[in-house]
Amino acid sequence: MDTSLKKILYYVPNIDQSNGGVRQYALNLLKTLAELSTMKLKLYVYHNLSDQEFLEIINANDNCILVKDDDINTPKIKRENKKRRRWAGLFQFLNGKTPYRFRQLLPLDEFLKAKEISFLHVPFQFVPETNTTLKIISTLHDVQELHFPSYFSAEERAYRAKTYLDCARKSYKVVVSYDHVARDVQTFFNVKPEDVLVCLLNMNNLWFSKFENDQTTAIVNSYNRDYLFYPANLWPHKNHKRLLEAFKIVINKIDQPISLVLTGNVNSEQGRALMTHVETLGLSNTVIFAGVLDDLQMYTTYKKALGVVVPTLYEAGSFPLMEAILMNIPVICSNVTSLPETIGDDQFVFDPYDASDLAAHIIQLVTDESFRAKSIANAEKMSKRLTNTGAETVLKHLYLE
């Protein structure tokens, strides 16, 4: 096994809270790499934003160094680029040659060379402009646009097709979290099986752990009745419309006051359409659009919920499902992609295209105490799998093979 020092440029220049699950993944991966104590790794973290969670990881680990734009786009590199282009053009003119596209000394390449970087690791589906020949590792989180093209504009599909193919072709290894994504990458981008690594990160110390470990945190219920919780952006594949239709069935069948709390930006086109749908269904008094919540608001809303419902039509992996499991909150989910594997018991799984099946599971979640108790017991069992995925072993082989 190679035990020499490996230097990695970890590429997350502009990632922030708006990136949702991708940001959570990037944070978790950075923390995992920084804490691989048996490996000789030095991490240069290219990050321009003042994201406190990224900065906390960097500051807490001596093998992490913060890199910003100013560290890469130095005046010296700009001068070298200009000088090199000028001399190349003069050489072509004097020799009567047709001008050709000059291979520029890109600032990023110069930085990689100067720091003797071994790997460029991008924890999302993008490869920056570079002429480097070093090993690039990227993560392809999903190819949802190939399964649900109608949820994306023509421009979005074109961008994803070009960017994701470029990413797959230029990467030394493509990292994915689940087998179903690995199969998609191999099928749609013609990537060799040995060049796709399935590595589900350990779900330790996620964003809510700071509250779980703080005994002084007040758990405040701001809603005046029992409620179910679905934390998700208001995107079409999140399947809110069918959830609302199922919830209407539930309201008509049970004699128990119950609300449904939804997160997400209600000022978006999809948000306004869902609010109209709520009014049409006569659910205005029982459905609460909570908007975009901060971490403490999200945590308290989770902890006081009667249960969590995840009716999504597609996910590479569902953070709301994993978060509910890790917080021991009763949860039910749809039978798509990795969700059945994550929850590990079919009695808590429903068909997301069938409002009646979804409603039946919600009724169990609301009214059946034994069902809720079984869900919590299942969560305790599945938490052990989520926090011991073997990710460290995969990452060690990746960097030391």
C-alpha positions as CSV (number, residue, x, y, z in Angstrom):
1,M,0.0,0.0,0.0
2,D,1.3,3.5,-0.9
3,T,2.0,5.4,2.3
4,S,3.4,8.6,0.7
5,L,1.7,11.9,1.4
6,K,-1.3,12.5,-0.9
7,K,-2.4,16.0,-1.6
8,I,-6.0,16.7,-2.6
9,L,-7.7,19.8,-3.9
10,Y,-11.2,19.5,-2.6
11,Y,-13.3,21.7,-5.0
12,V,-16.3,23.4,-3.4
13,P,-15.8,27.1,-4.3
14,N,-19.4,28.3,-4.2
15,I,-21.5,25.5,-2.7
16,D,-24.1,26.8,-0.1
17,Q,-27.4,26.0,1.6
18,S,-29.3,26.3,-1.7
19,N,-27.5,23.2,-2.9
20,G,-29.5,21.1,-0.4
21,G,-28.4,17.5,-0.2
22,V,-25.3,18.1,-2.3
23,R,-24.0,20.5,0.3
24,Q,-24.7,18.0,3.1
25,Y,-22.8,15.3,1.1
26,A,-19.9,17.7,0.5
27,L,-19.6,18.5,4.2
28,N,-19.8,14.8,5.2
29,L,-17.2,13.7,2.7
30,L,-14.8,16.5,3.7
31,K,-15.2,15.5,7.4
32,T,-14.7,11.8,6.5
33,L,-11.5,12.5,4.5
34,A,-10.1,14.9,7.2
35,E,-10.6,12.2,9.9
36,L,-9.0,9.3,8.0
37,S,-6.3,9.0,10.6
38,T,-4.5,6.0,9.1
39,M,-4.0,7.9,5.8
40,K,-1.4,10.5,5.0
41,L,-3.7,13.1,3.4
42,K,-3.4,16.8,3.0
43,L,-6.5,18.6,2.0
44,Y,-6.6,22.0,0.2
45,V,-10.2,23.0,0.4
46,Y,-11.1,25.5,-2.3
47,H,-14.1,27.4,-0.8
48,N,-15.0,31.1,-1.3
49,L,-18.0,31.4,0.9
50,S,-18.0,31.9,4.6
51,D,-20.0,28.7,5.3
52,Q,-19.4,28.1,8.9
53,E,-19.8,24.4,8.7
54,F,-17.0,24.1,6.1
55,L,-14.8,26.5,8.1
56,E,-15.3,24.5,11.3
57,I,-14.1,21.3,9.7
58,I,-11.1,23.1,8.1
59,N,-10.2,24.8,11.4
60,A,-10.6,21.6,13.5
61,N,-8.2,19.5,11.3
62,D,-4.5,20.3,10.9
63,N,-4.4,18.5,7.5
64,C,-6.9,20.9,6.0
65,I,-5.9,24.2,4.4
66,L,-8.5,26.8,3.2
67,V,-7.9,28.0,-0.4
68,K,-9.8,31.0,-2.0
69,D,-9.9,32.6,-5.4
70,D,-7.1,35.0,-4.5
71,D,-4.8,32.0,-3.8
72,I,-5.3,30.7,-7.3
73,N,-5.8,33.8,-9.5
74,T,-2.6,35.5,-8.4
75,P,-1.1,38.4,-10.4
76,K,1.9,36.3,-11.2
77,I,-0.1,33.6,-13.0
78,K,-2.1,36.3,-14.9
79,R,1.2,37.8,-16.1
80,E,2.6,34.4,-17.2
81,N,-0.6,33.7,-19.2
82,K,-0.5,37.0,-21.0
83,K,3.3,36.7,-21.7
84,R,2.9,33.1,-22.9
85,R,0.1,34.0,-25.3
86,R,2.0,37.0,-26.7
87,W,5.2,34.9,-27.5
88,A,3.2,32.1,-28.9
89,G,1.4,34.4,-31.3
90,L,4.6,36.0,-32.4
91,F,6.2,32.6,-33.0
92,Q,3.3,31.5,-35.2
93,F,3.4,34.8,-37.2
94,L,7.2,34.6,-37.9
95,N,7.0,31.1,-39.1
96,G,4.1,31.7,-41.4
97,K,1.9,29.2,-39.5
98,T,-1.8,29.3,-39.2
99,P,-2.7,30.3,-35.6
100,Y,-3.8,27.4,-33.5
101,R,-5.7,27.2,-30.2
102,F,-3.0,27.8,-27.6
103,R,-3.0,25.5,-24.6
104,Q,-3.1,28.1,-21.8
105,L,-1.4,27.9,-18.5
106,L,-4.7,28.0,-16.5
107,P,-4.5,29.5,-13.0
108,L,-6.0,26.3,-11.5
109,D,-3.4,24.2,-13.3
110,E,-0.6,26.4,-12.0
111,F,-1.9,26.0,-8.5
112,L,-2.2,22.2,-8.8
113,K,1.4,22.1,-10.1
114,A,2.8,24.5,-7.5
115,K,1.2,22.6,-4.6
116,E,2.1,19.1,-6.1
117,I,-1.6,18.1,-5.9
118,S,-2.2,14.4,-6.5
119,F,-6.0,14.4,-6.8
120,L,-8.7,16.9,-7.8
121,H,-11.8,15.8,-5.9
122,V,-15.2,17.4,-6.9
123,P,-18.0,16.1,-4.7
124,F,-20.7,16.9,-7.3
125,Q,-21.3,16.4,-11.1
126,F,-18.9,18.9,-12.6
127,V,-15.3,19.1,-13.7
128,P,-13.8,22.6,-13.7
129,E,-11.8,23.9,-16.7
130,T,-8.4,22.4,-16.5
131,N,-5.6,21.0,-18.7
132,T,-4.2,19.0,-15.9
133,T,-3.4,15.3,-16.3
134,L,-3.7,14.4,-12.6
135,K,-6.4,12.2,-11.4
136,I,-9.9,13.8,-11.1
137,I,-12.5,12.2,-8.9
138,S,-16.1,13.4,-9.1
139,T,-19.5,12.4,-7.6
140,L,-22.5,11.9,-9.8
141,H,-25.5,12.1,-7.5
142,D,-28.2,11.2,-9.9
143,V,-29.5,11.3,-13.5
144,Q,-33.1,12.1,-12.6
145,E,-33.5,14.0,-15.9
146,L,-33.2,10.8,-17.8
147,H,-36.0,9.2,-15.8
148,F,-38.3,12.2,-15.5
149,P,-37.4,14.5,-18.5
150,S,-40.7,16.4,-18.2
151,Y,-39.6,17.8,-14.9
152,F,-36.7,19.7,-16.6
153,S,-36.6,22.3,-19.3
154,A,-34.9,21.6,-22.6
155,E,-32.1,23.9,-21.5
156,E,-31.6,22.1,-18.2
157,R,-31.6,18.7,-20.0
158,A,-29.0,20.0,-22.5
159,Y,-26.8,21.4,-19.8
160,R,-27.0,18.2,-17.7
161,A,-26.3,16.0,-20.8
162,K,-23.1,17.9,-21.7
163,T,-21.8,18.5,-18.1
164,Y,-22.5,15.0,-16.8
165,L,-20.9,13.4,-19.9
166,D,-17.9,15.7,-19.6
167,C,-17.7,14.7,-15.9
168,A,-17.9,11.0,-16.6
169,R,-15.3,11.1,-19.4
170,K,-12.7,13.2,-17.6
171,S,-12.9,11.5,-14.2
172,Y,-10.4,8.9,-13.1
173,K,-13.1,7.5,-10.9
174,V,-16.8,8.4,-10.5
175,V,-18.2,8.1,-7.0
176,V,-21.9,7.3,-6.4
177,S,-23.8,6.5,-3.2
178,Y,-26.0,3.8,-4.4
179,D,-26.1,0.8,-6.8
180,H,-29.0,2.2,-8.9
181,V,-27.0,5.3,-9.6
182,A,-23.9,3.2,-10.5
183,R,-26.0,1.2,-13.0
184,D,-27.3,4.5,-14.6
185,V,-23.8,5.9,-14.9
186,Q,-22.6,2.7,-16.6
187,T,-25.6,2.5,-18.9
188,F,-26.1,6.1,-19.9
189,F,-22.5,7.3,-20.0
190,N,-20.7,4.1,-21.0
191,V,-18.4,4.2,-17.9
192,K,-16.6,0.9,-17.1
193,P,-17.9,-0.8,-14.0
194,E,-14.5,-0.7,-12.4
195,D,-14.4,3.1,-12.8
196,V,-17.6,3.6,-10.7
197,L,-17.2,3.4,-6.9
198,V,-20.3,2.9,-4.7
199,C,-19.6,4.6,-1.5
200,L,-22.4,5.6,0.9
201,L,-20.9,7.9,3.5
202,N,-21.4,7.2,7.2
203,M,-24.3,9.3,8.5
204,N,-22.5,10.4,11.6
205,N,-22.6,13.8,13.1
206,L,-25.1,15.3,10.7
207,W,-26.3,18.9,11.0
208,F,-28.8,18.0,13.8
209,S,-26.2,16.3,16.1
210,K,-25.3,19.7,17.5
211,F,-28.8,19.9,19.0
212,E,-29.0,16.3,20.0
213,N,-25.9,16.7,22.1
214,D,-27.1,20.0,23.6
215,Q,-29.2,19.3,26.6
216,T,-30.2,23.0,26.9
217,T,-31.9,23.1,23.5
218,A,-35.6,23.9,23.9
219,I,-37.9,21.7,21.8
220,V,-40.8,24.1,21.0
221,N,-43.9,23.0,19.2
222,S,-45.2,26.0,17.3
223,Y,-48.2,24.2,15.9
224,N,-51.5,23.8,17.8
225,R,-52.2,20.1,16.9
226,D,-50.5,16.9,16.0
227,Y,-48.8,17.1,12.6
228,L,-47.0,15.0,10.0
229,F,-43.9,16.5,8.5
230,Y,-42.4,16.4,5.0
231,P,-39.2,18.4,4.7
232,A,-38.5,18.9,1.0
233,N,-38.1,21.5,-1.7
234,L,-41.3,22.1,-3.6
235,W,-40.1,20.4,-6.8
236,P,-42.4,18.2,-9.0
237,H,-40.6,14.9,-8.3
238,K,-41.1,15.5,-4.5
239,N,-44.7,14.5,-5.2
240,H,-46.5,17.0,-3.0
241,K,-49.6,17.1,-5.1
242,R,-50.3,13.4,-4.6
243,L,-49.4,13.7,-0.9
244,L,-52.1,16.4,-0.6
245,E,-54.7,14.2,-2.3
246,A,-53.8,11.4,0.1
247,F,-54.0,13.7,3.0
248,K,-57.5,14.7,1.9
249,I,-58.5,11.1,2.1
250,V,-57.0,10.8,5.6
251,I,-58.9,13.9,6.9
252,N,-62.2,12.4,5.6
253,K,-61.5,9.0,7.2
254,I,-60.2,9.7,10.7
255,D,-61.8,11.5,13.6
256,Q,-58.6,13.1,14.8
257,P,-57.3,16.7,14.3
258,I,-54.1,16.4,12.3
259,S,-52.0,18.8,10.2
260,L,-49.4,18.5,7.5
261,V,-46.3,20.7,7.7
262,L,-44.4,21.3,4.5
263,T,-41.1,23.2,3.9
264,G,-39.8,24.9,0.8
265,N,-40.1,28.2,-1.0
266,V,-43.8,29.0,-1.5
267,N,-43.0,32.0,-3.7
268,S,-41.8,29.7,-6.5
269,E,-44.1,28.7,-9.4
270,Q,-44.4,25.2,-7.9
271,G,-45.1,26.6,-4.5
272,R,-47.9,28.9,-5.7
273,A,-49.4,26.0,-7.7
274,L,-49.4,23.8,-4.5
275,M,-51.0,26.5,-2.4
276,T,-53.8,26.8,-5.0
277,H,-54.2,23.0,-4.9
278,V,-54.5,23.1,-1.1
279,E,-57.4,25.6,-1.4
280,T,-59.1,23.5,-4.1
281,L,-59.0,20.4,-1.8
282,G,-60.3,22.5,1.1
283,L,-57.2,21.8,3.2
284,S,-56.2,25.4,4.0
285,N,-56.8,24.9,7.7
286,T,-54.8,21.7,8.0
287,V,-51.8,22.2,5.6
288,I,-49.0,24.5,6.9
289,F,-46.4,25.9,4.5
290,A,-43.5,26.6,6.9
291,G,-41.2,28.0,4.3
292,V,-37.4,27.6,4.4
293,L,-36.4,26.7,7.9
294,D,-33.1,27.2,9.7
295,D,-31.4,24.3,11.4
296,L,-32.9,24.9,14.8
297,Q,-36.4,25.3,13.4
298,M,-35.9,22.2,11.3
299,Y,-34.8,20.2,14.3
300,T,-37.6,21.2,16.5
301,T,-40.2,20.6,13.8
302,Y,-38.7,17.1,13.3
303,K,-38.7,16.2,17.0
304,K,-42.3,17.3,17.7
305,A,-43.8,15.6,14.6
306,L,-46.1,12.7,15.0
307,G,-44.3,11.2,12.0
308,V,-42.4,11.9,8.8
309,V,-43.8,11.1,5.3
310,V,-41.4,10.8,2.3
311,P,-43.6,10.4,-0.9
312,T,-40.9,11.3,-3.4
313,L,-40.9,9.8,-6.9
314,Y,-37.1,9.8,-7.3
315,E,-34.0,10.3,-5.0
316,A,-30.5,9.0,-5.2
317,G,-30.8,8.9,-1.5
318,S,-33.3,10.6,0.8
319,F,-31.8,12.8,3.5
320,P,-35.3,13.4,5.1
321,L,-35.7,9.6,5.4
322,M,-32.2,9.1,6.9
323,E,-32.6,12.0,9.2
324,A,-36.0,10.7,10.5
325,I,-34.4,7.2,11.1
326,L,-31.4,8.7,12.9
327,M,-33.6,10.8,15.1
328,N,-35.9,7.8,15.9
329,I,-39.0,9.4,14.4
330,P,-41.7,7.2,13.0
331,V,-41.4,7.4,9.2
332,I,-42.9,6.0,6.0
333,C,-41.6,6.3,2.5
334,S,-42.1,5.5,-1.2
335,N,-40.9,2.4,-2.9
336,V,-38.5,4.0,-5.3
337,T,-34.7,3.9,-5.9
338,S,-32.7,3.5,-2.6
339,L,-35.5,4.2,-0.2
340,P,-36.7,0.6,0.5
341,E,-33.1,-0.4,1.1
342,T,-32.7,2.5,3.5
343,I,-35.8,1.8,5.6
344,G,-35.3,-1.9,5.4
345,D,-38.9,-3.1,6.1
346,D,-41.7,-3.2,3.5
347,Q,-44.4,-2.5,5.9
348,F,-43.3,1.1,6.0
349,V,-43.2,1.5,2.2
350,F,-46.0,2.6,-0.1
351,D,-46.6,3.2,-3.8
352,P,-46.1,6.9,-4.4
353,Y,-48.3,6.9,-7.5
354,D,-51.3,5.5,-5.5
355,A,-52.9,8.1,-3.3
356,S,-55.1,5.4,-1.6
357,D,-52.0,3.3,-0.7
358,L,-50.3,6.4,0.6
359,A,-53.4,7.5,2.6
360,A,-53.7,4.0,4.2
361,H,-50.1,4.2,5.4
362,I,-50.6,7.7,6.8
363,I,-53.7,6.5,8.7
364,Q,-51.6,3.7,10.3
365,L,-48.9,6.2,11.1
366,V,-51.4,8.5,12.8
367,T,-53.8,6.1,14.5
368,D,-51.9,2.9,15.2
369,E,-49.5,3.1,18.2
370,S,-48.1,-0.4,17.6
371,F,-47.3,0.6,14.0
372,R,-45.5,3.7,15.3
373,A,-43.6,1.7,17.9
374,K,-42.5,-0.8,15.2
375,S,-41.3,2.1,13.1
376,I,-39.2,3.5,15.9
377,A,-37.7,0.0,16.6
378,N,-36.9,-0.3,12.9
379,A,-35.2,3.1,13.0
380,E,-32.9,2.0,15.8
381,K,-31.9,-1.0,13.8
382,M,-31.3,0.8,10.5
383,S,-29.4,3.6,12.3
384,K,-26.6,1.2,12.9
385,R,-26.3,0.5,9.2
386,L,-26.4,4.2,8.3
387,T,-23.6,5.0,10.7
388,N,-21.4,2.1,9.7
389,T,-21.4,1.9,5.9
390,G,-17.7,1.0,5.4
391,A,-17.0,4.3,3.6
392,E,-13.6,4.7,5.1
393,T,-12.4,1.4,3.6
394,V,-13.6,2.4,0.1
395,L,-11.9,5.9,0.4
396,K,-8.6,4.4,1.6
397,H,-8.5,2.1,-1.4
398,L,-9.3,5.0,-3.7
399,Y,-6.4,7.1,-2.6
400,L,-3.8,4.5,-1.8
401,E,-4.4,1.8,-4.5
